[in-house]
Amino acid sequence: MQAVVNVFLKEGVLDPQGKAAHHALDSLGFPGVEDVRIGKQIILKLETDDRAKAEAEVKEMCETLLANTVIEDYTVEIN
């Protein structure tokens, strides 16, 4: 089983990488982009076949290590 975790800054938290990418896109001739937010994706290969157990474990991983929940949100997809 595989888990895909997407981690991104919460709305309202300054994203300097996103601002730099937004500015660069504008400079390269892409003026229609309103905002850019930069995040990260983590792909975990899991040994279990129990979907509920996998989801619970990955959420615990996110809460304890993979995401700084004070300033970041995350989503989890189990495949």
PyMOL Python script that loads the backbone (N, CA, C, O; Angstrom):
from pymol import cmd

cmd.read_pdbstr("""\
ATOM      1  N   MET A   1       0.851  -1.172   0.000  1.00  0.00           N
ATOM      2  CA  MET A   1       0.000   0.000   0.000  1.00  0.00           C
ATOM      3  C   MET A   1       0.895   1.232   0.000  1.00  0.00           C
ATOM      4  O   MET A   1       2.006   1.207   0.528  1.00  0.00           O
ATOM      5  N   GLN A   2       0.400   2.300  -0.594  1.00  0.00           N
ATOM      6  CA  GLN A   2       1.172   3.531  -0.692  1.00  0.00           C
ATOM      7  C   GLN A   2       0.366   4.694  -0.131  1.00  0.00           C
ATOM      8  O   GLN A   2      -0.847   4.780  -0.327  1.00  0.00           O
ATOM      9  N   ALA A   3       1.054   5.581   0.563  1.00  0.00           N
ATOM     10  CA  ALA A   3       0.433   6.805   1.072  1.00  0.00           C
ATOM     11  C   ALA A   3       1.135   8.000   0.439  1.00  0.00           C
ATOM     12  O   ALA A   3       2.363   8.045   0.354  1.00  0.00           O
ATOM     13  N   VAL A   4       0.343   8.957   0.001  1.00  0.00           N
ATOM     14  CA  VAL A   4       0.880  10.203  -0.542  1.00  0.00           C
ATOM     15  C   VAL A   4       0.444  11.319   0.403  1.00  0.00           C
ATOM     16  O   VAL A   4      -0.747  11.540   0.620  1.00  0.00           O
ATOM     17  N   VAL A   5       1.429  12.013   0.957  1.00  0.00           N
ATOM     18  CA  VAL A   5       1.178  13.105   1.892  1.00  0.00           C
ATOM     19  C   VAL A   5       1.599  14.412   1.225  1.00  0.00           C
ATOM     20  O   VAL A   5       2.738  14.551   0.779  1.00  0.00           O
ATOM     21  N   ASN A   6       0.682  15.360   1.161  1.00  0.00           N
ATOM     22  CA  ASN A   6       0.991  16.695   0.648  1.00  0.00           C
ATOM     23  C   ASN A   6       0.982  17.656   1.828  1.00  0.00           C
ATOM     24  O   ASN A   6      -0.005  17.750   2.557  1.00  0.00           O
ATOM     25  N   VAL A   7       2.092  18.371   2.010  1.00  0.00           N
ATOM     26  CA  VAL A   7       2.248  19.307   3.121  1.00  0.00           C
ATOM     27  C   VAL A   7       2.399  20.708   2.530  1.00  0.00           C
ATOM     28  O   VAL A   7       3.176  20.919   1.599  1.00  0.00           O
ATOM     29  N   PHE A   8       1.653  21.656   3.077  1.00  0.00           N
ATOM     30  CA  PHE A   8       1.696  23.017   2.555  1.00  0.00           C
ATOM     31  C   PHE A   8       1.432  23.992   3.693  1.00  0.00           C
ATOM     32  O   PHE A   8       0.795  23.651   4.690  1.00  0.00           O
ATOM     33  N   LEU A   9       1.931  25.202   3.526  1.00  0.00           N
ATOM     34  CA  LEU A   9       1.765  26.218   4.562  1.00  0.00           C
ATOM     35  C   LEU A   9       0.298  26.605   4.702  1.00  0.00           C
ATOM     36  O   LEU A   9      -0.433  26.667   3.713  1.00  0.00           O
ATOM     37  N   LYS A  10      -0.121  26.863   5.921  1.00  0.00           N
ATOM     38  CA  LYS A  10      -1.490  27.305   6.167  1.00  0.00           C
ATOM     39  C   LYS A  10      -1.717  28.662   5.523  1.00  0.00           C
ATOM     40  O   LYS A  10      -0.793  29.457   5.350  1.00  0.00           O
ATOM     41  N   GLU A  11      -2.967  28.901   5.176  1.00  0.00           N
ATOM     42  CA  GLU A  11      -3.347  30.204   4.635  1.00  0.00           C
ATOM     43  C   GLU A  11      -2.985  31.278   5.654  1.00  0.00           C
ATOM     44  O   GLU A  11      -3.255  31.121   6.845  1.00  0.00           O
ATOM     45  N   GLY A  12      -2.379  32.359   5.196  1.00  0.00           N
ATOM     46  CA  GLY A  12      -1.985  33.437   6.092  1.00  0.00           C
ATOM     47  C   GLY A  12      -0.546  33.356   6.559  1.00  0.00           C
ATOM     48  O   GLY A  12      -0.019  34.328   7.101  1.00  0.00           O
ATOM     49  N   VAL A  13       0.108  32.205   6.357  1.00  0.00           N
ATOM     50  CA  VAL A  13       1.524  32.071   6.713  1.00  0.00           C
ATOM     51  C   VAL A  13       2.352  32.517   5.511  1.00  0.00           C
ATOM     52  O   VAL A  13       2.136  32.051   4.392  1.00  0.00           O
ATOM     53  N   LEU A  14       3.291  33.414   5.748  1.00  0.00           N
ATOM     54  CA  LEU A  14       4.138  33.939   4.679  1.00  0.00           C
ATOM     55  C   LEU A  14       4.877  32.811   3.969  1.00  0.00           C
ATOM     56  O   LEU A  14       5.464  31.944   4.616  1.00  0.00           O
ATOM     57  N   ASP A  15       4.846  32.823   2.636  1.00  0.00           N
ATOM     58  CA  ASP A  15       5.492  31.799   1.813  1.00  0.00           C
ATOM     59  C   ASP A  15       6.504  32.481   0.883  1.00  0.00           C
ATOM     60  O   ASP A  15       6.171  32.784  -0.263  1.00  0.00           O
ATOM     61  N   PRO A  16       7.750  32.730   1.364  1.00  0.00           N
ATOM     62  CA  PRO A  16       8.731  33.443   0.542  1.00  0.00           C
ATOM     63  C   PRO A  16       9.093  32.704  -0.751  1.00  0.00           C
ATOM     64  O   PRO A  16       9.352  33.344  -1.770  1.00  0.00           O
ATOM     65  N   GLN A  17       9.114  31.365  -0.723  1.00  0.00           N
ATOM     66  CA  GLN A  17       9.390  30.613  -1.951  1.00  0.00           C
ATOM     67  C   GLN A  17       8.268  30.806  -2.956  1.00  0.00           C
ATOM     68  O   GLN A  17       8.518  30.967  -4.151  1.00  0.00           O
ATOM     69  N   GLY A  18       7.048  30.791  -2.479  1.00  0.00           N
ATOM     70  CA  GLY A  18       5.907  31.017  -3.356  1.00  0.00           C
ATOM     71  C   GLY A  18       5.931  32.411  -3.961  1.00  0.00           C
ATOM     72  O   GLY A  18       5.646  32.577  -5.147  1.00  0.00           O
ATOM     73  N   LYS A  19       6.267  33.415  -3.160  1.00  0.00           N
ATOM     74  CA  LYS A  19       6.361  34.789  -3.659  1.00  0.00           C
ATOM     75  C   LYS A  19       7.446  34.908  -4.723  1.00  0.00           C
ATOM     76  O   LYS A  19       7.249  35.568  -5.743  1.00  0.00           O
ATOM     77  N   ALA A  20       8.604  34.262  -4.484  1.00  0.00           N
ATOM     78  CA  ALA A  20       9.696  34.307  -5.464  1.00  0.00           C
ATOM     79  C   ALA A  20       9.281  33.632  -6.770  1.00  0.00           C
ATOM     80  O   ALA A  20       9.569  34.145  -7.851  1.00  0.00           O
ATOM     81  N   ALA A  21       8.607  32.487  -6.674  1.00  0.00           N
ATOM     82  CA  ALA A  21       8.142  31.791  -7.879  1.00  0.00           C
ATOM     83  C   ALA A  21       7.095  32.631  -8.602  1.00  0.00           C
ATOM     84  O   ALA A  21       7.096  32.696  -9.832  1.00  0.00           O
ATOM     85  N   HIS A  22       6.207  33.268  -7.857  1.00  0.00           N
ATOM     86  CA  HIS A  22       5.178  34.120  -8.459  1.00  0.00           C
ATOM     87  C   HIS A  22       5.829  35.273  -9.222  1.00  0.00           C
ATOM     88  O   HIS A  22       5.448  35.566 -10.356  1.00  0.00           O
ATOM     89  N   HIS A  23       6.796  35.916  -8.608  1.00  0.00           N
ATOM     90  CA  HIS A  23       7.509  37.019  -9.255  1.00  0.00           C
ATOM     91  C   HIS A  23       8.228  36.529 -10.515  1.00  0.00           C
ATOM     92  O   HIS A  23       8.183  37.191 -11.552  1.00  0.00           O
ATOM     93  N   ALA A  24       8.886  35.377 -10.426  1.00  0.00           N
ATOM     94  CA  ALA A  24       9.605  34.828 -11.581  1.00  0.00           C
ATOM     95  C   ALA A  24       8.640  34.492 -12.725  1.00  0.00           C
ATOM     96  O   ALA A  24       8.934  34.768 -13.888  1.00  0.00           O
ATOM     97  N   LEU A  25       7.503  33.903 -12.396  1.00  0.00           N
ATOM     98  CA  LEU A  25       6.515  33.584 -13.430  1.00  0.00           C
ATOM     99  C   LEU A  25       6.016  34.844 -14.123  1.00  0.00           C
ATOM    100  O   LEU A  25       5.864  34.877 -15.344  1.00  0.00           O
ATOM    101  N   ASP A  26       5.765  35.872 -13.335  1.00  0.00           N
ATOM    102  CA  ASP A  26       5.328  37.145 -13.902  1.00  0.00           C
ATOM    103  C   ASP A  26       6.406  37.712 -14.841  1.00  0.00           C
ATOM    104  O   ASP A  26       6.098  38.196 -15.930  1.00  0.00           O
ATOM    105  N   SER A  27       7.665  37.645 -14.405  1.00  0.00           N
ATOM    106  CA  SER A  27       8.778  38.131 -15.217  1.00  0.00           C
ATOM    107  C   SER A  27       8.961  37.333 -16.499  1.00  0.00           C
ATOM    108  O   SER A  27       9.442  37.866 -17.499  1.00  0.00           O
ATOM    109  N   LEU A  28       8.583  36.071 -16.476  1.00  0.00           N
ATOM    110  CA  LEU A  28       8.714  35.203 -17.650  1.00  0.00           C
ATOM    111  C   LEU A  28       7.518  35.293 -18.594  1.00  0.00           C
ATOM    112  O   LEU A  28       7.447  34.569 -19.587  1.00  0.00           O
ATOM    113  N   GLY A  29       6.591  36.173 -18.283  1.00  0.00           N
ATOM    114  CA  GLY A  29       5.469  36.381 -19.183  1.00  0.00           C
ATOM    115  C   GLY A  29       4.219  35.593 -18.851  1.00  0.00           C
ATOM    116  O   GLY A  29       3.401  35.329 -19.732  1.00  0.00           O
ATOM    117  N   PHE A  30       4.060  35.218 -17.602  1.00  0.00           N
ATOM    118  CA  PHE A  30       2.851  34.516 -17.146  1.00  0.00           C
ATOM    119  C   PHE A  30       2.117  35.399 -16.130  1.00  0.00           C
ATOM    120  O   PHE A  30       2.092  35.081 -14.941  1.00  0.00           O
ATOM    121  N   PRO A  31       1.526  36.495 -16.586  1.00  0.00           N
ATOM    122  CA  PRO A  31       0.922  37.447 -15.652  1.00  0.00           C
ATOM    123  C   PRO A  31      -0.415  36.996 -15.065  1.00  0.00           C
ATOM    124  O   PRO A  31      -0.901  37.626 -14.125  1.00  0.00           O
ATOM    125  N   GLY A  32      -1.016  35.949 -15.576  1.00  0.00           N
ATOM    126  CA  GLY A  32      -2.324  35.518 -15.118  1.00  0.00           C
ATOM    127  C   GLY A  32      -2.319  34.705 -13.840  1.00  0.00           C
ATOM    128  O   GLY A  32      -3.383  34.285 -13.385  1.00  0.00           O
ATOM    129  N   VAL A  33      -1.157  34.467 -13.242  1.00  0.00           N
ATOM    130  CA  VAL A  33      -1.081  33.689 -12.006  1.00  0.00           C
ATOM    131  C   VAL A  33      -1.352  34.630 -10.832  1.00  0.00           C
ATOM    132  O   VAL A  33      -0.627  35.606 -10.637  1.00  0.00           O
ATOM    133  N   GLU A  34      -2.392  34.338 -10.052  1.00  0.00           N
ATOM    134  CA  GLU A  34      -2.758  35.196  -8.935  1.00  0.00           C
ATOM    135  C   GLU A  34      -1.889  34.979  -7.704  1.00  0.00           C
ATOM    136  O   GLU A  34      -1.539  35.935  -7.011  1.00  0.00           O
ATOM    137  N   ASP A  35      -1.538  33.719  -7.428  1.00  0.00           N
ATOM    138  CA  ASP A  35      -0.761  33.415  -6.225  1.00  0.00           C
ATOM    139  C   ASP A  35      -0.060  32.081  -6.427  1.00  0.00           C
ATOM    140  O   ASP A  35      -0.524  31.235  -7.191  1.00  0.00           O
ATOM    141  N   VAL A  36       1.053  31.901  -5.743  1.00  0.00           N
ATOM    142  CA  VAL A  36       1.803  30.637  -5.782  1.00  0.00           C
ATOM    143  C   VAL A  36       2.107  30.235  -4.354  1.00  0.00           C
ATOM    144  O   VAL A  36       2.589  31.044  -3.561  1.00  0.00           O
ATOM    145  N   ARG A  37       1.828  28.998  -4.030  1.00  0.00           N
ATOM    146  CA  ARG A  37       2.172  28.430  -2.721  1.00  0.00           C
ATOM    147  C   ARG A  37       3.046  27.217  -2.988  1.00  0.00           C
ATOM    148  O   ARG A  37       2.717  26.387  -3.835  1.00  0.00           O
ATOM    149  N   ILE A  38       4.147  27.109  -2.279  1.00  0.00           N
ATOM    150  CA  ILE A  38       5.080  25.996  -2.440  1.00  0.00           C
ATOM    151  C   ILE A  38       4.878  25.028  -1.287  1.00  0.00           C
ATOM    152  O   ILE A  38       4.754  25.442  -0.135  1.00  0.00           O
ATOM    153  N   GLY A  39       4.845  23.741  -1.598  1.00  0.00           N
ATOM    154  CA  GLY A  39       4.697  22.714  -0.577  1.00  0.00           C
ATOM    155  C   GLY A  39       5.638  21.562  -0.849  1.00  0.00           C
ATOM    156  O   GLY A  39       6.589  21.682  -1.621  1.00  0.00           O
ATOM    157  N   LYS A  40       5.359  20.444  -0.204  1.00  0.00           N
ATOM    158  CA  LYS A  40       6.180  19.249  -0.432  1.00  0.00           C
ATOM    159  C   LYS A  40       5.278  18.028  -0.475  1.00  0.00           C
ATOM    160  O   LYS A  40       4.197  18.013   0.114  1.00  0.00           O
ATOM    161  N   GLN A  41       5.736  17.009  -1.177  1.00  0.00           N
ATOM    162  CA  GLN A  41       4.998  15.757  -1.266  1.00  0.00           C
ATOM    163  C   GLN A  41       5.891  14.641  -0.743  1.00  0.00           C
ATOM    164  O   GLN A  41       7.065  14.541  -1.098  1.00  0.00           O
ATOM    165  N   ILE A  42       5.309  13.808   0.103  1.00  0.00           N
ATOM    166  CA  ILE A  42       6.029  12.677   0.697  1.00  0.00           C
ATOM    167  C   ILE A  42       5.274  11.414   0.301  1.00  0.00           C
ATOM    168  O   ILE A  42       4.064  11.316   0.507  1.00  0.00           O
ATOM    169  N   ILE A  43       5.994  10.445  -0.269  1.00  0.00           N
ATOM    170  CA  ILE A  43       5.388   9.186  -0.684  1.00  0.00           C
ATOM    171  C   ILE A  43       5.929   8.083   0.209  1.00  0.00           C
ATOM    172  O   ILE A  43       7.139   7.873   0.300  1.00  0.00           O
ATOM    173  N   LEU A  44       5.017   7.384   0.864  1.00  0.00           N
ATOM    174  CA  LEU A  44       5.390   6.322   1.795  1.00  0.00           C
ATOM    175  C   LEU A  44       4.904   4.982   1.260  1.00  0.00           C
ATOM    176  O   LEU A  44       3.738   4.847   0.889  1.00  0.00           O
ATOM    177  N   LYS A  45       5.782   4.001   1.220  1.00  0.00           N
ATOM    178  CA  LYS A  45       5.375   2.648   0.867  1.00  0.00           C
ATOM    179  C   LYS A  45       5.156   1.901   2.180  1.00  0.00           C
ATOM    180  O   LYS A  45       6.060   1.808   3.010  1.00  0.00           O
ATOM    181  N   LEU A  46       3.952   1.372   2.357  1.00  0.00           N
ATOM    182  CA  LEU A  46       3.567   0.750   3.618  1.00  0.00           C
ATOM    183  C   LEU A  46       3.410  -0.756   3.457  1.00  0.00           C
ATOM    184  O   LEU A  46       3.008  -1.229   2.394  1.00  0.00           O
ATOM    185  N   GLU A  47       3.721  -1.502   4.495  1.00  0.00           N
ATOM    186  CA  GLU A  47       3.634  -2.962   4.456  1.00  0.00           C
ATOM    187  C   GLU A  47       2.216  -3.481   4.673  1.00  0.00           C
ATOM    188  O   GLU A  47       1.904  -4.599   4.263  1.00  0.00           O
ATOM    189  N   THR A  48       1.364  -2.703   5.300  1.00  0.00           N
ATOM    190  CA  THR A  48       0.035  -3.174   5.657  1.00  0.00           C
ATOM    191  C   THR A  48      -0.924  -3.183   4.461  1.00  0.00           C
ATOM    192  O   THR A  48      -0.739  -2.438   3.498  1.00  0.00           O
ATOM    193  N   ASP A  49      -1.939  -4.029   4.538  1.00  0.00           N
ATOM    194  CA  ASP A  49      -3.030  -4.037   3.561  1.00  0.00           C
ATOM    195  C   ASP A  49      -4.312  -3.483   4.173  1.00  0.00           C
ATOM    196  O   ASP A  49      -5.346  -3.413   3.509  1.00  0.00           O
ATOM    197  N   ASP A  50      -4.238  -3.091   5.446  1.00  0.00           N
ATOM    198  CA  ASP A  50      -5.386  -2.559   6.178  1.00  0.00           C
ATOM    199  C   ASP A  50      -5.448  -1.045   5.960  1.00  0.00           C
ATOM    200  O   ASP A  50      -4.656  -0.293   6.529  1.00  0.00           O
ATOM    201  N   ARG A  51      -6.395  -0.611   5.133  1.00  0.00           N
ATOM    202  CA  ARG A  51      -6.500   0.796   4.753  1.00  0.00           C
ATOM    203  C   ARG A  51      -6.716   1.709   5.969  1.00  0.00           C
ATOM    204  O   ARG A  51      -6.078   2.756   6.078  1.00  0.00           O
ATOM    205  N   ALA A  52      -7.600   1.320   6.868  1.00  0.00           N
ATOM    206  CA  ALA A  52      -7.882   2.150   8.049  1.00  0.00           C
ATOM    207  C   ALA A  52      -6.650   2.285   8.935  1.00  0.00           C
ATOM    208  O   ALA A  52      -6.350   3.371   9.431  1.00  0.00           O
ATOM    209  N   LYS A  53      -5.944   1.183   9.132  1.00  0.00           N
ATOM    210  CA  LYS A  53      -4.722   1.210   9.940  1.00  0.00           C
ATOM    211  C   LYS A  53      -3.668   2.095   9.281  1.00  0.00           C
ATOM    212  O   LYS A  53      -3.001   2.881   9.954  1.00  0.00           O
ATOM    213  N   ALA A  54      -3.521   1.966   7.966  1.00  0.00           N
ATOM    214  CA  ALA A  54      -2.539   2.771   7.231  1.00  0.00           C
ATOM    215  C   ALA A  54      -2.855   4.254   7.366  1.00  0.00           C
ATOM    216  O   ALA A  54      -1.962   5.060   7.626  1.00  0.00           O
ATOM    217  N   GLU A  55      -4.119   4.616   7.189  1.00  0.00           N
ATOM    218  CA  GLU A  55      -4.502   6.017   7.290  1.00  0.00           C
ATOM    219  C   GLU A  55      -4.240   6.558   8.696  1.00  0.00           C
ATOM    220  O   GLU A  55      -3.735   7.671   8.841  1.00  0.00           O
ATOM    221  N   ALA A  56      -4.569   5.799   9.713  1.00  0.00           N
ATOM    222  CA  ALA A  56      -4.338   6.233  11.095  1.00  0.00           C
ATOM    223  C   ALA A  56      -2.841   6.413  11.368  1.00  0.00           C
ATOM    224  O   ALA A  56      -2.433   7.393  11.992  1.00  0.00           O
ATOM    225  N   GLU A  57      -2.032   5.471  10.903  1.00  0.00           N
ATOM    226  CA  GLU A  57      -0.585   5.555  11.131  1.00  0.00           C
ATOM    227  C   GLU A  57       0.024   6.744  10.395  1.00  0.00           C
ATOM    228  O   GLU A  57       0.864   7.453  10.951  1.00  0.00           O
ATOM    229  N   VAL A  58      -0.390   6.966   9.161  1.00  0.00           N
ATOM    230  CA  VAL A  58       0.171   8.079   8.391  1.00  0.00           C
ATOM    231  C   VAL A  58      -0.245   9.411   9.016  1.00  0.00           C
ATOM    232  O   VAL A  58       0.568  10.333   9.079  1.00  0.00           O
ATOM    233  N   LYS A  59      -1.475   9.533   9.475  1.00  0.00           N
ATOM    234  CA  LYS A  59      -1.888  10.765  10.154  1.00  0.00           C
ATOM    235  C   LYS A  59      -1.052  10.999  11.409  1.00  0.00           C
ATOM    236  O   LYS A  59      -0.676  12.133  11.705  1.00  0.00           O
ATOM    237  N   GLU A  60      -0.761   9.925  12.146  1.00  0.00           N
ATOM    238  CA  GLU A  60       0.100  10.054  13.329  1.00  0.00           C
ATOM    239  C   GLU A  60       1.509  10.484  12.926  1.00  0.00           C
ATOM    240  O   GLU A  60       2.122  11.313  13.599  1.00  0.00           O
ATOM    241  N   MET A  61       2.020   9.928  11.838  1.00  0.00           N
ATOM    242  CA  MET A  61       3.337  10.328  11.329  1.00  0.00           C
ATOM    243  C   MET A  61       3.356  11.818  10.988  1.00  0.00           C
ATOM    244  O   MET A  61       4.319  12.521  11.296  1.00  0.00           O
ATOM    245  N   CYS A  62       2.292  12.288  10.353  1.00  0.00           N
ATOM    246  CA  CYS A  62       2.204  13.696   9.986  1.00  0.00           C
ATOM    247  C   CYS A  62       2.175  14.587  11.222  1.00  0.00           C
ATOM    248  O   CYS A  62       2.862  15.606  11.286  1.00  0.00           O
ATOM    249  N   GLU A  63       1.376  14.189  12.190  1.00  0.00           N
ATOM    250  CA  GLU A  63       1.230  14.994  13.407  1.00  0.00           C
ATOM    251  C   GLU A  63       2.511  15.041  14.233  1.00  0.00           C
ATOM    252  O   GLU A  63       2.758  16.027  14.928  1.00  0.00           O
ATOM    253  N   THR A  64       3.329  13.992  14.169  1.00  0.00           N
ATOM    254  CA  THR A  64       4.520  13.929  15.006  1.00  0.00           C
ATOM    255  C   THR A  64       5.818  14.313  14.290  1.00  0.00           C
ATOM    256  O   THR A  64       6.772  14.743  14.938  1.00  0.00           O
ATOM    257  N   LEU A  65       5.865  14.164  12.959  1.00  0.00           N
ATOM    258  CA  LEU A  65       7.134  14.419  12.269  1.00  0.00           C
ATOM    259  C   LEU A  65       7.000  15.112  10.918  1.00  0.00           C
ATOM    260  O   LEU A  65       7.699  16.094  10.666  1.00  0.00           O
ATOM    261  N   LEU A  66       6.137  14.636  10.059  1.00  0.00           N
ATOM    262  CA  LEU A  66       6.154  15.049   8.660  1.00  0.00           C
ATOM    263  C   LEU A  66       5.629  16.462   8.414  1.00  0.00           C
ATOM    264  O   LEU A  66       6.002  17.091   7.424  1.00  0.00           O
ATOM    265  N   ALA A  67       4.779  16.965   9.290  1.00  0.00           N
ATOM    266  CA  ALA A  67       4.232  18.318   9.142  1.00  0.00           C
ATOM    267  C   ALA A  67       4.363  19.077  10.449  1.00  0.00           C
ATOM    268  O   ALA A  67       4.181  18.520  11.531  1.00  0.00           O
ATOM    269  N   ASN A  68       4.678  20.343  10.331  1.00  0.00           N
ATOM    270  CA  ASN A  68       4.667  21.229  11.495  1.00  0.00           C
ATOM    271  C   ASN A  68       3.258  21.807  11.558  1.00  0.00           C
ATOM    272  O   ASN A  68       2.961  22.810  10.910  1.00  0.00           O
ATOM    273  N   THR A  69       2.401  21.176  12.334  1.00  0.00           N
ATOM    274  CA  THR A  69       0.978  21.513  12.315  1.00  0.00           C
ATOM    275  C   THR A  69       0.648  22.899  12.868  1.00  0.00           C
ATOM    276  O   THR A  69      -0.500  23.337  12.791  1.00  0.00           O
ATOM    277  N   VAL A  70       1.627  23.580  13.415  1.00  0.00           N
ATOM    278  CA  VAL A  70       1.405  24.958  13.855  1.00  0.00           C
ATOM    279  C   VAL A  70       1.275  25.861  12.629  1.00  0.00           C
ATOM    280  O   VAL A  70       0.444  26.769  12.614  1.00  0.00           O
ATOM    281  N   ILE A  71       2.095  25.616  11.596  1.00  0.00           N
ATOM    282  CA  ILE A  71       2.096  26.483  10.414  1.00  0.00           C
ATOM    283  C   ILE A  71       1.758  25.747   9.111  1.00  0.00           C
ATOM    284  O   ILE A  71       1.637  26.381   8.063  1.00  0.00           O
ATOM    285  N   GLU A  72       1.606  24.419   9.165  1.00  0.00           N
ATOM    286  CA  GLU A  72       1.356  23.650   7.949  1.00  0.00           C
ATOM    287  C   GLU A  72       0.086  22.808   8.066  1.00  0.00           C
ATOM    288  O   GLU A  72      -0.275  22.330   9.142  1.00  0.00           O
ATOM    289  N   ASP A  73      -0.567  22.649   6.937  1.00  0.00           N
ATOM    290  CA  ASP A  73      -1.666  21.705   6.787  1.00  0.00           C
ATOM    291  C   ASP A  73      -1.151  20.545   5.950  1.00  0.00           C
ATOM    292  O   ASP A  73      -0.094  20.639   5.327  1.00  0.00           O
ATOM    293  N   TYR A  74      -1.900  19.455   5.940  1.00  0.00           N
ATOM    294  CA  TYR A  74      -1.508  18.311   5.126  1.00  0.00           C
ATOM    295  C   TYR A  74      -2.737  17.534   4.672  1.00  0.00           C
ATOM    296  O   TYR A  74      -3.799  17.584   5.292  1.00  0.00           O
ATOM    297  N   THR A  75      -2.555  16.820   3.575  1.00  0.00           N
ATOM    298  CA  THR A  75      -3.576  15.891   3.100  1.00  0.00           C
ATOM    299  C   THR A  75      -2.922  14.533   2.955  1.00  0.00           C
ATOM    300  O   THR A  75      -1.715  14.431   2.738  1.00  0.00           O
ATOM    301  N   VAL A  76      -3.741  13.476   3.079  1.00  0.00           N
ATOM    302  CA  VAL A  76      -3.241  12.105   2.968  1.00  0.00           C
ATOM    303  C   VAL A  76      -4.111  11.351   1.962  1.00  0.00           C
ATOM    304  O   VAL A  76      -5.338  11.365   2.051  1.00  0.00           O
ATOM    305  N   GLU A  77      -3.459  10.697   1.011  1.00  0.00           N
ATOM    306  CA  GLU A  77      -4.143   9.803   0.073  1.00  0.00           C
ATOM    307  C   GLU A  77      -3.558   8.411   0.257  1.00  0.00           C
ATOM    308  O   GLU A  77      -2.339   8.240   0.225  1.00  0.00           O
ATOM    309  N   ILE A  78      -4.414   7.419   0.448  1.00  0.00           N
ATOM    310  CA  ILE A  78      -3.962   6.039   0.568  1.00  0.00           C
ATOM    311  C   ILE A  78      -4.352   5.309  -0.724  1.00  0.00           C
ATOM    312  O   ILE A  78      -5.517   5.309  -1.124  1.00  0.00           O
ATOM    313  N   ASN A  79      -3.368   4.697  -1.358  1.00  0.00           N
ATOM    314  CA  ASN A  79      -3.606   3.958  -2.609  1.00  0.00           C
ATOM    315  C   ASN A  79      -3.242   2.506  -2.430  1.00  0.00           C
ATOM    316  O   ASN A  79      -3.371   1.718  -3.367  1.00  0.00           O
TER     317      ASN A  79
END
""", "prot")
cmd.dss("prot")
cmd.show_as("cartoon", "prot")
cmd.util.cbc("prot")
cmd.orient("prot")
